Amino acid sequence: MTTSPNESTRRVITLLVANENGVLARVASLFCRRGFNIDSLTVSATNDPAISRITVTLNGDEQALSQLILQTDRLEVTRQVFELDPDKCLQRELLLLKVACTSRNRAELREISSIYKAKIIDLSPDSMVFELTGKPDKIDAFLTMFDGYNILELCRTGVTAMERGGKHPHLQKPKQEVRAVQLPRCGAAPQDKR
């Protein structure tokens, strides 16, 4: 099924940015000013101590997203910014879930965790804590299994993602070439940051 250029779909954007104070606030405020609601945002270290990786999931149409990538690329703290293709990348989230339990339903809860390959990381007389890592869809499906149970606490990390195979093609090119690859999607011509 193909999507039209104006159809809003879930997107995963990766930014490589300077590892310095205030960068996350600047990036998040830019997304907010452009009218994007961030579904999840994770920040992590990279193999270069001077660079951090920001992974953002959001919903948006093709043209609005291309404009957002353009504007994010213009920030002086941005080293690279690109959208990850969902068919060519690995996405993972971590979930911690605390559920109330009794001796009567403990076996049911263990069975659910076994089906989804979740770990039981804490067990007390009145609660169980599960840990599950996987794609966002798997986390969502796991959570729906607990609709009839008393969820005491829930914590989700948000998506972190990386493209399969060797080095991502954008990371192998000079910044000007990356910008040229991203721009045709919205029909604009490459622009210099100066």
Secondary structure, DSSP 8 states (H G I E B T S, - for coil): ----TT--EEEEEEEEEE-STTHHHHHHHHHHHTT--EEEEEEEE-SSTTEEEEEEEEEE-HHHHHHHHHHHHHSTTEEEEEEE-TTTEEEEEEEEEEEE--TTTHHHHHHHHHHHT-EEEEEETTEEEEEEEE-HHHHHHHHHTTTTS-EEEEEE---EEEESSSS-GGGGS-HHHHHHHHGGGGT-------
